[in-house]
Amino acid sequence: MRWKWHSAESIVSILADVRAHMDAGKSQREAIEATGISVATYHRWKQRYESLGPFQVSQLRQLVVENARLRRALAELDSPLQAS
């Protein structure tokens, strides 16, 4: 089976869909299968993303991008000092 890559936003959305199916009376396995993911994937995503809301996911993504930008800037500033 081919791997599918999901963004953090879509993972949070899929977890919400599973919860909605379970609230509608489906078993956990039926709810997971209805969203098209495996049980193992569900539990892994639930462990990592359950406490995050959509706003927190976008905020986390912005922080990761900013951190990468700052690391590059620091590396550029540090390189002339190492040449001396």
mmCIF file of the N, C-alpha and C atoms, coordinates in Angstrom:
data_MODEL
# 
_entry.id   MODEL 
# 
loop_
_atom_site.group_PDB 
_atom_site.id 
_atom_site.type_symbol 
_atom_site.label_atom_id 
_atom_site.label_alt_id 
_atom_site.label_comp_id 
_atom_site.label_asym_id 
_atom_site.label_entity_id 
_atom_site.label_seq_id 
_atom_site.pdbx_PDB_ins_code 
_atom_site.Cartn_x 
_atom_site.Cartn_y 
_atom_site.Cartn_z 
_atom_site.occupancy 
_atom_site.B_iso_or_equiv 
_atom_site.pdbx_formal_charge 
_atom_site.auth_seq_id 
_atom_site.auth_comp_id 
_atom_site.auth_asym_id 
_atom_site.auth_atom_id 
_atom_site.pdbx_PDB_model_num 
ATOM 1   N N  . MET A 1 1  ? 0.841   -1.180 0.000  1.00 0.00 ? 1  MET A N  1 
ATOM 2   C CA . MET A 1 1  ? 0.000   0.000  0.000  1.00 0.00 ? 1  MET A CA 1 
ATOM 3   C C  . MET A 1 1  ? 0.885   1.242  0.000  1.00 0.00 ? 1  MET A C  1 
ATOM 4   N N  . ARG A 1 2  ? 0.475   2.219  -0.728 1.00 0.00 ? 2  ARG A N  1 
ATOM 5   C CA . ARG A 1 2  ? 1.233   3.457  -0.838 1.00 0.00 ? 2  ARG A CA 1 
ATOM 6   C C  . ARG A 1 2  ? 1.032   4.316  0.400  1.00 0.00 ? 2  ARG A C  1 
ATOM 7   N N  . TRP A 1 3  ? 2.103   4.963  0.841  1.00 0.00 ? 3  TRP A N  1 
ATOM 8   C CA . TRP A 1 3  ? 2.029   5.832  2.010  1.00 0.00 ? 3  TRP A CA 1 
ATOM 9   C C  . TRP A 1 3  ? 1.283   7.102  1.655  1.00 0.00 ? 3  TRP A C  1 
ATOM 10  N N  . LYS A 1 4  ? 0.520   7.586  2.603  1.00 0.00 ? 4  LYS A N  1 
ATOM 11  C CA . LYS A 1 4  ? -0.155  8.872  2.456  1.00 0.00 ? 4  LYS A CA 1 
ATOM 12  C C  . LYS A 1 4  ? 0.412   9.801  3.514  1.00 0.00 ? 4  LYS A C  1 
ATOM 13  N N  . TRP A 1 5  ? 0.724   10.992 3.117  1.00 0.00 ? 5  TRP A N  1 
ATOM 14  C CA . TRP A 1 5  ? 1.237   11.977 4.064  1.00 0.00 ? 5  TRP A CA 1 
ATOM 15  C C  . TRP A 1 5  ? 0.131   12.974 4.354  1.00 0.00 ? 5  TRP A C  1 
ATOM 16  N N  . HIS A 1 6  ? -0.120  13.182 5.616  1.00 0.00 ? 6  HIS A N  1 
ATOM 17  C CA . HIS A 1 6  ? -1.176  14.095 6.039  1.00 0.00 ? 6  HIS A CA 1 
ATOM 18  C C  . HIS A 1 6  ? -0.557  15.274 6.778  1.00 0.00 ? 6  HIS A C  1 
ATOM 19  N N  . SER A 1 7  ? -1.111  16.441 6.542  1.00 0.00 ? 7  SER A N  1 
ATOM 20  C CA . SER A 1 7  ? -0.668  17.613 7.295  1.00 0.00 ? 7  SER A CA 1 
ATOM 21  C C  . SER A 1 7  ? -1.221  17.509 8.709  1.00 0.00 ? 7  SER A C  1 
ATOM 22  N N  . ALA A 1 8  ? -0.634  18.277 9.599  1.00 0.00 ? 8  ALA A N  1 
ATOM 23  C CA . ALA A 1 8  ? -1.102  18.262 10.986 1.00 0.00 ? 8  ALA A CA 1 
ATOM 24  C C  . ALA A 1 8  ? -2.559  18.702 11.068 1.00 0.00 ? 8  ALA A C  1 
ATOM 25  N N  . GLU A 1 9  ? -2.943  19.651 10.223 1.00 0.00 ? 9  GLU A N  1 
ATOM 26  C CA . GLU A 1 9  ? -4.324  20.117 10.218 1.00 0.00 ? 9  GLU A CA 1 
ATOM 27  C C  . GLU A 1 9  ? -5.286  19.004 9.814  1.00 0.00 ? 9  GLU A C  1 
ATOM 28  N N  . SER A 1 10 ? -4.901  18.225 8.791  1.00 0.00 ? 10 SER A N  1 
ATOM 29  C CA . SER A 1 10 ? -5.792  17.147 8.357  1.00 0.00 ? 10 SER A CA 1 
ATOM 30  C C  . SER A 1 10 ? -5.839  16.025 9.394  1.00 0.00 ? 10 SER A C  1 
ATOM 31  N N  . ILE A 1 11 ? -4.741  15.797 10.107 1.00 0.00 ? 11 ILE A N  1 
ATOM 32  C CA . ILE A 1 11 ? -4.734  14.779 11.161 1.00 0.00 ? 11 ILE A CA 1 
ATOM 33  C C  . ILE A 1 11 ? -5.706  15.164 12.271 1.00 0.00 ? 11 ILE A C  1 
ATOM 34  N N  . VAL A 1 12 ? -5.668  16.419 12.690 1.00 0.00 ? 12 VAL A N  1 
ATOM 35  C CA . VAL A 1 12 ? -6.596  16.887 13.727 1.00 0.00 ? 12 VAL A CA 1 
ATOM 36  C C  . VAL A 1 12 ? -8.033  16.748 13.234 1.00 0.00 ? 12 VAL A C  1 
ATOM 37  N N  . SER A 1 13 ? -8.266  17.028 11.963 1.00 0.00 ? 13 SER A N  1 
ATOM 38  C CA . SER A 1 13 ? -9.605  16.896 11.385 1.00 0.00 ? 13 SER A CA 1 
ATOM 39  C C  . SER A 1 13 ? -10.057 15.434 11.369 1.00 0.00 ? 13 SER A C  1 
ATOM 40  N N  . ILE A 1 14 ? -9.170  14.524 10.999 1.00 0.00 ? 14 ILE A N  1 
ATOM 41  C CA . ILE A 1 14 ? -9.507  13.099 10.974 1.00 0.00 ? 14 ILE A CA 1 
ATOM 42  C C  . ILE A 1 14 ? -9.812  12.598 12.380 1.00 0.00 ? 14 ILE A C  1 
ATOM 43  N N  . LEU A 1 15 ? -9.028  13.027 13.363 1.00 0.00 ? 15 LEU A N  1 
ATOM 44  C CA . LEU A 1 15 ? -9.297  12.630 14.748 1.00 0.00 ? 15 LEU A CA 1 
ATOM 45  C C  . LEU A 1 15 ? -10.668 13.130 15.202 1.00 0.00 ? 15 LEU A C  1 
ATOM 46  N N  . ALA A 1 16 ? -11.036 14.338 14.781 1.00 0.00 ? 16 ALA A N  1 
ATOM 47  C CA . ALA A 1 16 ? -12.359 14.869 15.116 1.00 0.00 ? 16 ALA A CA 1 
ATOM 48  C C  . ALA A 1 16 ? -13.457 14.048 14.435 1.00 0.00 ? 16 ALA A C  1 
ATOM 49  N N  . ASP A 1 17 ? -13.199 13.604 13.196 1.00 0.00 ? 17 ASP A N  1 
ATOM 50  C CA . ASP A 1 17 ? -14.172 12.763 12.493 1.00 0.00 ? 17 ASP A CA 1 
ATOM 51  C C  . ASP A 1 17 ? -14.378 11.436 13.220 1.00 0.00 ? 17 ASP A C  1 
ATOM 52  N N  . VAL A 1 18 ? -13.287 10.845 13.697 1.00 0.00 ? 18 VAL A N  1 
ATOM 53  C CA . VAL A 1 18 ? -13.392 9.583  14.441 1.00 0.00 ? 18 VAL A CA 1 
ATOM 54  C C  . VAL A 1 18 ? -14.234 9.796  15.698 1.00 0.00 ? 18 VAL A C  1 
ATOM 55  N N  . ARG A 1 19 ? -13.962 10.890 16.414 1.00 0.00 ? 19 ARG A N  1 
ATOM 56  C CA . ARG A 1 19 ? -14.755 11.184 17.622 1.00 0.00 ? 19 ARG A CA 1 
ATOM 57  C C  . ARG A 1 19 ? -16.235 11.364 17.277 1.00 0.00 ? 19 ARG A C  1 
ATOM 58  N N  . ALA A 1 20 ? -16.522 12.030 16.151 1.00 0.00 ? 20 ALA A N  1 
ATOM 59  C CA . ALA A 1 20 ? -17.913 12.245 15.739 1.00 0.00 ? 20 ALA A CA 1 
ATOM 60  C C  . ALA A 1 20 ? -18.601 10.918 15.419 1.00 0.00 ? 20 ALA A C  1 
ATOM 61  N N  . HIS A 1 21 ? -17.898 10.016 14.733 1.00 0.00 ? 21 HIS A N  1 
ATOM 62  C CA . HIS A 1 21 ? -18.467 8.698  14.431 1.00 0.00 ? 21 HIS A CA 1 
ATOM 63  C C  . HIS A 1 21 ? -18.741 7.923  15.719 1.00 0.00 ? 21 HIS A C  1 
ATOM 64  N N  . MET A 1 22 ? -17.816 8.018  16.672 1.00 0.00 ? 22 MET A N  1 
ATOM 65  C CA . MET A 1 22 ? -18.001 7.307  17.938 1.00 0.00 ? 22 MET A CA 1 
ATOM 66  C C  . MET A 1 22 ? -19.167 7.901  18.726 1.00 0.00 ? 22 MET A C  1 
ATOM 67  N N  . ASP A 1 23 ? -19.328 9.224  18.670 1.00 0.00 ? 23 ASP A N  1 
ATOM 68  C CA . ASP A 1 23 ? -20.458 9.868  19.348 1.00 0.00 ? 23 ASP A CA 1 
ATOM 69  C C  . ASP A 1 23 ? -21.790 9.465  18.714 1.00 0.00 ? 23 ASP A C  1 
ATOM 70  N N  . ALA A 1 24 ? -21.730 9.122  17.423 1.00 0.00 ? 24 ALA A N  1 
ATOM 71  C CA . ALA A 1 24 ? -22.939 8.699  16.712 1.00 0.00 ? 24 ALA A CA 1 
ATOM 72  C C  . ALA A 1 24 ? -23.288 7.240  16.990 1.00 0.00 ? 24 ALA A C  1 
ATOM 73  N N  . GLY A 1 25 ? -22.466 6.554  17.783 1.00 0.00 ? 25 GLY A N  1 
ATOM 74  C CA . GLY A 1 25 ? -22.794 5.195  18.183 1.00 0.00 ? 25 GLY A CA 1 
ATOM 75  C C  . GLY A 1 25 ? -21.957 4.101  17.555 1.00 0.00 ? 25 GLY A C  1 
ATOM 76  N N  . LYS A 1 26 ? -21.000 4.452  16.707 1.00 0.00 ? 26 LYS A N  1 
ATOM 77  C CA . LYS A 1 26 ? -20.148 3.426  16.115 1.00 0.00 ? 26 LYS A CA 1 
ATOM 78  C C  . LYS A 1 26 ? -19.087 2.992  17.118 1.00 0.00 ? 26 LYS A C  1 
ATOM 79  N N  . SER A 1 27 ? -18.594 1.764  16.937 1.00 0.00 ? 27 SER A N  1 
ATOM 80  C CA . SER A 1 27 ? -17.483 1.311  17.771 1.00 0.00 ? 27 SER A CA 1 
ATOM 81  C C  . SER A 1 27 ? -16.218 2.040  17.324 1.00 0.00 ? 27 SER A C  1 
ATOM 82  N N  . GLN A 1 28 ? -15.198 1.962  18.151 1.00 0.00 ? 28 GLN A N  1 
ATOM 83  C CA . GLN A 1 28 ? -13.955 2.656  17.817 1.00 0.00 ? 28 GLN A CA 1 
ATOM 84  C C  . GLN A 1 28 ? -13.382 2.127  16.508 1.00 0.00 ? 28 GLN A C  1 
ATOM 85  N N  . ARG A 1 29 ? -13.352 0.810  16.343 1.00 0.00 ? 29 ARG A N  1 
ATOM 86  C CA . ARG A 1 29 ? -12.806 0.215  15.119 1.00 0.00 ? 29 ARG A CA 1 
ATOM 87  C C  . ARG A 1 29 ? -13.607 0.651  13.893 1.00 0.00 ? 29 ARG A C  1 
ATOM 88  N N  . GLU A 1 30 ? -14.930 0.651  13.981 1.00 0.00 ? 30 GLU A N  1 
ATOM 89  C CA . GLU A 1 30 ? -15.767 1.079  12.855 1.00 0.00 ? 30 GLU A CA 1 
ATOM 90  C C  . GLU A 1 30 ? -15.536 2.548  12.525 1.00 0.00 ? 30 GLU A C  1 
ATOM 91  N N  . ALA A 1 31 ? -15.400 3.367  13.551 1.00 0.00 ? 31 ALA A N  1 
ATOM 92  C CA . ALA A 1 31 ? -15.171 4.798  13.335 1.00 0.00 ? 31 ALA A CA 1 
ATOM 93  C C  . ALA A 1 31 ? -13.828 5.036  12.660 1.00 0.00 ? 31 ALA A C  1 
ATOM 94  N N  . ILE A 1 32 ? -12.812 4.302  13.087 1.00 0.00 ? 32 ILE A N  1 
ATOM 95  C CA . ILE A 1 32 ? -11.476 4.453  12.498 1.00 0.00 ? 32 ILE A CA 1 
ATOM 96  C C  . ILE A 1 32 ? -11.490 4.000  11.049 1.00 0.00 ? 32 ILE A C  1 
ATOM 97  N N  . GLU A 1 33 ? -12.093 2.850  10.782 1.00 0.00 ? 33 GLU A N  1 
ATOM 98  C CA . GLU A 1 33 ? -12.142 2.336  9.412  1.00 0.00 ? 33 GLU A CA 1 
ATOM 99  C C  . GLU A 1 33 ? -12.951 3.250  8.494  1.00 0.00 ? 33 GLU A C  1 
ATOM 100 N N  . ALA A 1 34 ? -13.953 3.932  9.034  1.00 0.00 ? 34 ALA A N  1 
ATOM 101 C CA . ALA A 1 34 ? -14.764 4.852  8.228  1.00 0.00 ? 34 ALA A CA 1 
ATOM 102 C C  . ALA A 1 34 ? -13.945 6.036  7.734  1.00 0.00 ? 34 ALA A C  1 
ATOM 103 N N  . THR A 1 35 ? -12.885 6.396  8.463  1.00 0.00 ? 35 THR A N  1 
ATOM 104 C CA . THR A 1 35 ? -12.048 7.522  8.044  1.00 0.00 ? 35 THR A CA 1 
ATOM 105 C C  . THR A 1 35 ? -10.913 7.088  7.121  1.00 0.00 ? 35 THR A C  1 
ATOM 106 N N  . GLY A 1 36 ? -10.706 5.775  6.974  1.00 0.00 ? 36 GLY A N  1 
ATOM 107 C CA . GLY A 1 36 ? -9.711  5.286  6.029  1.00 0.00 ? 36 GLY A CA 1 
ATOM 108 C C  . GLY A 1 36 ? -8.296  5.192  6.565  1.00 0.00 ? 36 GLY A C  1 
ATOM 109 N N  . ILE A 1 37 ? -8.129  5.136  7.883  1.00 0.00 ? 37 ILE A N  1 
ATOM 110 C CA . ILE A 1 37 ? -6.798  4.969  8.462  1.00 0.00 ? 37 ILE A CA 1 
ATOM 111 C C  . ILE A 1 37 ? -6.771  3.670  9.251  1.00 0.00 ? 37 ILE A C  1 
ATOM 112 N N  . SER A 1 38 ? -5.577  3.218  9.601  1.00 0.00 ? 38 SER A N  1 
ATOM 113 C CA . SER A 1 38 ? -5.463  1.995  10.386 1.00 0.00 ? 38 SER A CA 1 
ATOM 114 C C  . SER A 1 38 ? -5.604  2.309  11.871 1.00 0.00 ? 38 SER A C  1 
ATOM 115 N N  . VAL A 1 39 ? -5.855  1.279  12.639 1.00 0.00 ? 39 VAL A N  1 
ATOM 116 C CA . VAL A 1 39 ? -5.998  1.439  14.084 1.00 0.00 ? 39 VAL A CA 1 
ATOM 117 C C  . VAL A 1 39 ? -4.684  1.922  14.690 1.00 0.00 ? 39 VAL A C  1 
ATOM 118 N N  . ALA A 1 40 ? -3.567  1.371  14.221 1.00 0.00 ? 40 ALA A N  1 
ATOM 119 C CA . ALA A 1 40 ? -2.254  1.782  14.739 1.00 0.00 ? 40 ALA A CA 1 
ATOM 120 C C  . ALA A 1 40 ? -1.986  3.255  14.440 1.00 0.00 ? 40 ALA A C  1 
ATOM 121 N N  . THR A 1 41 ? -2.328  3.686  13.233 1.00 0.00 ? 41 THR A N  1 
ATOM 122 C CA . THR A 1 41 ? -2.147  5.091  12.867 1.00 0.00 ? 41 THR A CA 1 
ATOM 123 C C  . THR A 1 41 ? -3.009  5.983  13.744 1.00 0.00 ? 41 THR A C  1 
ATOM 124 N N  . TYR A 1 42 ? -4.246  5.561  13.980 1.00 0.00 ? 42 TYR A N  1 
ATOM 125 C CA . TYR A 1 42 ? -5.139  6.342  14.839 1.00 0.00 ? 42 TYR A CA 1 
ATOM 126 C C  . TYR A 1 42 ? -4.530  6.531  16.216 1.00 0.00 ? 42 TYR A C  1 
ATOM 127 N N  . HIS A 1 43 ? -4.042  5.462  16.824 1.00 0.00 ? 43 HIS A N  1 
ATOM 128 C CA . HIS A 1 43 ? -3.500  5.568  18.180 1.00 0.00 ? 43 HIS A CA 1 
ATOM 129 C C  . HIS A 1 43 ? -2.227  6.417  18.215 1.00 0.00 ? 43 HIS A C  1 
ATOM 130 N N  . ARG A 1 44 ? -1.401  6.311  17.183 1.00 0.00 ? 44 ARG A N  1 
ATOM 131 C CA . ARG A 1 44 ? -0.190  7.132  17.115 1.00 0.00 ? 44 ARG A CA 1 
ATOM 132 C C  . ARG A 1 44 ? -0.555  8.606  16.977 1.00 0.00 ? 44 ARG A C  1 
ATOM 133 N N  . TRP A 1 45 ? -1.478  8.915  16.080 1.00 0.00 ? 45 TRP A N  1 
ATOM 134 C CA . TRP A 1 45 ? -1.913  10.299 15.898 1.00 0.00 ? 45 TRP A CA 1 
ATOM 135 C C  . TRP A 1 45 ? -2.606  10.821 17.146 1.00 0.00 ? 45 TRP A C  1 
ATOM 136 N N  . LYS A 1 46 ? -3.421  9.996  17.770 1.00 0.00 ? 46 LYS A N  1 
ATOM 137 C CA . LYS A 1 46 ? -4.140  10.420 18.971 1.00 0.00 ? 46 LYS A CA 1 
ATOM 138 C C  . LYS A 1 46 ? -3.151  10.799 20.066 1.00 0.00 ? 46 LYS A C  1 
ATOM 139 N N  . GLN A 1 47 ? -2.097  10.010 20.211 1.00 0.00 ? 47 GLN A N  1 
ATOM 140 C CA . GLN A 1 47 ? -1.087  10.290 21.229 1.00 0.00 ? 47 GLN A CA 1 
ATOM 141 C C  . GLN A 1 47 ? -0.382  11.616 20.949 1.00 0.00 ? 47 GLN A C  1 
ATOM 142 N N  . ARG A 1 48 ? -0.114  11.898 19.695 1.00 0.00 ? 48 ARG A N  1 
ATOM 143 C CA . ARG A 1 48 ? 0.642   13.106 19.346 1.00 0.00 ? 48 ARG A CA 1 
ATOM 144 C C  . ARG A 1 48 ? -0.217  14.364 19.229 1.00 0.00 ? 48 ARG A C  1 
ATOM 145 N N  . TYR A 1 49 ? -1.420  14.239 18.688 1.00 0.00 ? 49 TYR A N  1 
ATOM 146 C CA . TYR A 1 49 ? -2.186  15.415 18.282 1.00 0.00 ? 49 TYR A CA 1 
ATOM 147 C C  . TYR A 1 49 ? -3.495  15.633 19.029 1.00 0.00 ? 49 TYR A C  1 
ATOM 148 N N  . GLU A 1 50 ? -3.890  14.726 19.918 1.00 0.00 ? 50 GLU A N  1 
ATOM 149 C CA . GLU A 1 50 ? -5.217  14.830 20.526 1.00 0.00 ? 50 GLU A CA 1 
ATOM 150 C C  . GLU A 1 50 ? -5.411  16.134 21.292 1.00 0.00 ? 50 GLU A C  1 
ATOM 151 N N  . SER A 1 51 ? -4.375  16.596 21.956 1.00 0.00 ? 51 SER A N  1 
ATOM 152 C CA . SER A 1 51 ? -4.527  17.794 22.786 1.00 0.00 ? 51 SER A CA 1 
ATOM 153 C C  . SER A 1 51 ? -4.458  19.091 21.972 1.00 0.00 ? 51 SER A C  1 
ATOM 154 N N  . LEU A 1 52 ? -4.130  19.005 20.680 1.00 0.00 ? 52 LEU A N  1 
ATOM 155 C CA . LEU A 1 52 ? -3.998  20.203 19.853 1.00 0.00 ? 52 LEU A CA 1 
ATOM 156 C C  . LEU A 1 52 ? -5.292  20.515 19.117 1.00 0.00 ? 52 LEU A C  1 
ATOM 157 N N  . GLY A 1 53 ? -5.659  21.782 19.121 1.00 0.00 ? 53 GLY A N  1 
ATOM 158 C CA . GLY A 1 53 ? -6.782  22.245 18.319 1.00 0.00 ? 53 GLY A CA 1 
ATOM 159 C C  . GLY A 1 53 ? -6.265  22.789 17.002 1.00 0.00 ? 53 GLY A C  1 
ATOM 160 N N  . PRO A 1 54 ? -7.137  23.127 16.073 1.00 0.00 ? 54 PRO A N  1 
ATOM 161 C CA . PRO A 1 54 ? -6.704  23.647 14.770 1.00 0.00 ? 54 PRO A CA 1 
ATOM 162 C C  . PRO A 1 54 ? -5.843  24.905 14.885 1.00 0.00 ? 54 PRO A C  1 
ATOM 163 N N  . PHE A 1 55 ? -6.189  25.799 15.812 1.00 0.00 ? 55 PHE A N  1 
ATOM 164 C CA . PHE A 1 55 ? -5.399  27.020 15.977 1.00 0.00 ? 55 PHE A CA 1 
ATOM 165 C C  . PHE A 1 55 ? -4.001  26.692 16.485 1.00 0.00 ? 55 PHE A C  1 
ATOM 166 N N  . GLN A 1 56 ? -3.902  25.766 17.418 1.00 0.00 ? 56 GLN A N  1 
ATOM 167 C CA . GLN A 1 56 ? -2.601  25.400 17.971 1.00 0.00 ? 56 GLN A CA 1 
ATOM 168 C C  . GLN A 1 56 ? -1.721  24.732 16.922 1.00 0.00 ? 56 GLN A C  1 
ATOM 169 N N  . VAL A 1 57 ? -2.323  23.972 16.015 1.00 0.00 ? 57 VAL A N  1 
ATOM 170 C CA . VAL A 1 57 ? -1.554  23.323 14.954 1.00 0.00 ? 57 VAL A CA 1 
ATOM 171 C C  . VAL A 1 57 ? -0.945  24.371 14.034 1.00 0.00 ? 57 VAL A C  1 
ATOM 172 N N  . SER A 1 58 ? -1.731  25.370 13.636 1.00 0.00 ? 58 SER A N  1 
ATOM 173 C CA . SER A 1 58 ? -1.195  26.410 12.752 1.00 0.00 ? 58 SER A CA 1 
ATOM 174 C C  . SER A 1 58 ? -0.152  27.246 13.482 1.00 0.00 ? 58 SER A C  1 
ATOM 175 N N  . GLN A 1 59 ? -0.364  27.487 14.762 1.00 0.00 ? 59 GLN A N  1 
ATOM 176 C CA . GLN A 1 59 ? 0.610   28.236 15.553 1.00 0.00 ? 59 GLN A CA 1 
ATOM 177 C C  . GLN A 1 59 ? 1.920   27.451 15.671 1.00 0.00 ? 59 GLN A C  1 
ATOM 178 N N  . LEU A 1 60 ? 1.828   26.142 15.875 1.00 0.00 ? 60 LEU A N  1 
ATOM 179 C CA . LEU A 1 60 ? 3.015   25.298 15.951 1.00 0.00 ? 60 LEU A CA 1 
ATOM 180 C C  . LEU A 1 60 ? 3.781   25.332 14.635 1.00 0.00 ? 60 LEU A C  1 
ATOM 181 N N  . ARG A 1 61 ? 3.054   25.266 13.513 1.00 0.00 ? 61 ARG A N  1 
ATOM 182 C CA . ARG A 1 61 ? 3.703   25.312 12.196 1.00 0.00 ? 61 ARG A CA 1 
ATOM 183 C C  . ARG A 1 61 ? 4.452   26.636 12.007 1.00 0.00 ? 61 ARG A C  1 
ATOM 184 N N  . GLN A 1 62 ? 3.839   27.746 12.428 1.00 0.00 ? 62 GLN A N  1 
ATOM 185 C CA . GLN A 1 62 ? 4.493   29.051 12.320 1.00 0.00 ? 62 GLN A CA 1 
ATOM 186 C C  . GLN A 1 62 ? 5.753   29.104 13.179 1.00 0.00 ? 62 GLN A C  1 
ATOM 187 N N  . LEU A 1 63 ? 5.705   28.524 14.359 1.00 0.00 ? 63 LEU A N  1 
ATOM 188 C CA . LEU A 1 63 ? 6.878   28.520 15.236 1.00 0.00 ? 63 LEU A CA 1 
ATOM 189 C C  . LEU A 1 63 ? 8.013   27.688 14.653 1.00 0.00 ? 63 LEU A C  1 
ATOM 190 N N  . VAL A 1 64 ? 7.687   26.581 14.023 1.00 0.00 ? 64 VAL A N  1 
ATOM 191 C CA . VAL A 1 64 ? 8.711   25.742 13.401 1.00 0.00 ? 64 VAL A CA 1 
ATOM 192 C C  . VAL A 1 64 ? 9.385   26.492 12.255 1.00 0.00 ? 64 VAL A C  1 
ATOM 193 N N  . VAL A 1 65 ? 8.596   27.187 11.440 1.00 0.00 ? 65 VAL A N  1 
ATOM 194 C CA . VAL A 1 65 ? 9.149   27.966 10.327 1.00 0.00 ? 65 VAL A CA 1 
ATOM 195 C C  . VAL A 1 65 ? 10.029  29.095 10.855 1.00 0.00 ? 65 VAL A C  1 
ATOM 196 N N  . GLU A 1 66 ? 9.560   29.797 11.881 1.00 0.00 ? 66 GLU A N  1 
ATOM 197 C CA . GLU A 1 66 ? 10.345  30.888 12.457 1.00 0.00 ? 66 GLU A CA 1 
ATOM 198 C C  . GLU A 1 66 ? 11.640  30.372 13.077 1.00 0.00 ? 66 GLU A C  1 
ATOM 199 N N  . ASN A 1 67 ? 11.579  29.230 13.742 1.00 0.00 ? 67 ASN A N  1 
ATOM 200 C CA . ASN A 1 67 ? 12.771  28.646 14.346 1.00 0.00 ? 67 ASN A CA 1 
ATOM 201 C C  . ASN A 1 67 ? 13.807  28.307 13.274 1.00 0.00 ? 67 ASN A C  1 
ATOM 202 N N  . ALA A 1 68 ? 13.369  27.746 12.159 1.00 0.00 ? 68 ALA A N  1 
ATOM 203 C CA . ALA A 1 68 ? 14.290  27.421 11.069 1.00 0.00 ? 68 ALA A CA 1 
ATOM 204 C C  . ALA A 1 68 ? 14.924  28.683 10.498 1.00 0.00 ? 68 ALA A C  1 
ATOM 205 N N  . ARG A 1 69 ? 14.116  29.743 10.350 1.00 0.00 ? 69 ARG A N  1 
ATOM 206 C CA . ARG A 1 69 ? 14.640  31.009 9.825  1.00 0.00 ? 69 ARG A CA 1 
ATOM 207 C C  . ARG A 1 69 ? 15.691  31.590 10.772 1.00 0.00 ? 69 ARG A C  1 
ATOM 208 N N  . LEU A 1 70 ? 15.414  31.557 12.061 1.00 0.00 ? 70 LEU A N  1 
ATOM 209 C CA . LEU A 1 70 ? 16.364  32.096 13.038 1.00 0.00 ? 70 LEU A CA 1 
ATOM 210 C C  . LEU A 1 70 ? 17.646  31.269 13.096 1.00 0.00 ? 70 LEU A C  1 
ATOM 211 N N  . ARG A 1 71 ? 17.536  29.960 12.950 1.00 0.00 ? 71 ARG A N  1 
ATOM 212 C CA . ARG A 1 71 ? 18.736  29.110 12.941 1.00 0.00 ? 71 ARG A CA 1 
ATOM 213 C C  . ARG A 1 71 ? 19.625  29.425 11.734 1.00 0.00 ? 71 ARG A C  1 
ATOM 214 N N  . ARG A 1 72 ? 18.984  29.653 10.567 1.00 0.00 ? 72 ARG A N  1 
ATOM 215 C CA . ARG A 1 72 ? 19.767  30.018 9.379  1.00 0.00 ? 72 ARG A CA 1 
ATOM 216 C C  . ARG A 1 72 ? 20.457  31.359 9.584  1.00 0.00 ? 72 ARG A C  1 
ATOM 217 N N  . ALA A 1 73 ? 19.744  32.326 10.149 1.00 0.00 ? 73 ALA A N  1 
ATOM 218 C CA . ALA A 1 73 ? 20.325  33.651 10.390 1.00 0.00 ? 73 ALA A CA 1 
ATOM 219 C C  . ALA A 1 73 ? 21.488  33.551 11.366 1.00 0.00 ? 73 ALA A C  1 
ATOM 220 N N  . LEU A 1 74 ? 21.346  32.750 12.401 1.00 0.00 ? 74 LEU A N  1 
ATOM 221 C CA . LEU A 1 74 ? 22.421  32.570 13.371 1.00 0.00 ? 74 LEU A CA 1 
ATOM 222 C C  . LEU A 1 74 ? 23.629  31.895 12.730 1.00 0.00 ? 74 LEU A C  1 
ATOM 223 N N  . ALA A 1 75 ? 23.391  30.934 11.860 1.00 0.00 ? 75 ALA A N  1 
ATOM 224 C CA . ALA A 1 75 ? 24.490  30.259 11.176 1.00 0.00 ? 75 ALA A CA 1 
ATOM 225 C C  . ALA A 1 75 ? 25.240  31.227 10.267 1.00 0.00 ? 75 ALA A C  1 
ATOM 226 N N  . GLU A 1 76 ? 24.510  32.132 9.606  1.00 0.00 ? 76 GLU A N  1 
ATOM 227 C CA . GLU A 1 76 ? 25.160  33.124 8.746  1.00 0.00 ? 76 GLU A CA 1 
ATOM 228 C C  . GLU A 1 76 ? 26.000  34.094 9.566  1.00 0.00 ? 76 GLU A C  1 
ATOM 229 N N  . LEU A 1 77 ? 25.514  34.481 10.729 1.00 0.00 ? 77 LEU A N  1 
ATOM 230 C CA . LEU A 1 77 ? 26.271  35.390 11.594 1.00 0.00 ? 77 LEU A CA 1 
ATOM 231 C C  . LEU A 1 77 ? 27.470  34.699 12.220 1.00 0.00 ? 77 LEU A C  1 
ATOM 232 N N  . ASP A 1 78 ? 27.347  33.424 12.478 1.00 0.00 ? 78 ASP A N  1 
ATOM 233 C CA . ASP A 1 78 ? 28.402  32.674 13.142 1.00 0.00 ? 78 ASP A CA 1 
ATOM 234 C C  . ASP A 1 78 ? 29.532  32.296 12.184 1.00 0.00 ? 78 ASP A C  1 
ATOM 235 N N  . SER A 1 79 ? 29.248  32.147 10.900 1.00 0.00 ? 79 SER A N  1 
ATOM 236 C CA . SER A 1 79 ? 30.272  31.698 9.951  1.00 0.00 ? 79 SER A CA 1 
ATOM 237 C C  . SER A 1 79 ? 31.442  32.678 9.810  1.00 0.00 ? 79 SER A C  1 
ATOM 238 N N  . PRO A 1 80 ? 31.269  34.011 9.793  1.00 0.00 ? 80 PRO A N  1 
ATOM 239 C CA . PRO A 1 80 ? 32.442  34.895 9.731  1.00 0.00 ? 80 PRO A CA 1 
ATOM 240 C C  . PRO A 1 80 ? 33.307  34.806 10.994 1.00 0.00 ? 80 PRO A C  1 
ATOM 241 N N  . LEU A 1 81 ? 32.687  34.539 12.119 1.00 0.00 ? 81 LEU A N  1 
ATOM 242 C CA . LEU A 1 81 ? 33.451  34.421 13.360 1.00 0.00 ? 81 LEU A CA 1 
ATOM 243 C C  . LEU A 1 81 ? 34.325  33.180 13.357 1.00 0.00 ? 81 LEU A C  1 
ATOM 244 N N  . GLN A 1 82 ? 33.863  32.111 12.751 1.00 0.00 ? 82 GLN A N  1 
ATOM 245 C CA . GLN A 1 82 ? 34.643  30.883 12.692 1.00 0.00 ? 82 GLN A CA 1 
ATOM 246 C C  . GLN A 1 82 ? 35.798  31.013 11.707 1.00 0.00 ? 82 GLN A C  1 
ATOM 247 N N  . ALA A 1 83 ? 35.658  31.858 10.695 1.00 0.00 ? 83 ALA A N  1 
ATOM 248 C CA . ALA A 1 83 ? 36.716  32.045 9.703  1.00 0.00 ? 83 ALA A CA 1 
ATOM 249 C C  . ALA A 1 83 ? 37.894  32.824 10.286 1.00 0.00 ? 83 ALA A C  1 
ATOM 250 N N  . SER A 1 84 ? 37.674  33.593 11.333 1.00 0.00 ? 84 SER A N  1 
ATOM 251 C CA . SER A 1 84 ? 38.732  34.424 11.921 1.00 0.00 ? 84 SER A CA 1 
ATOM 252 C C  . SER A 1 84 ? 39.717  33.629 12.711 1.00 0.00 ? 84 SER A C  1 
# 
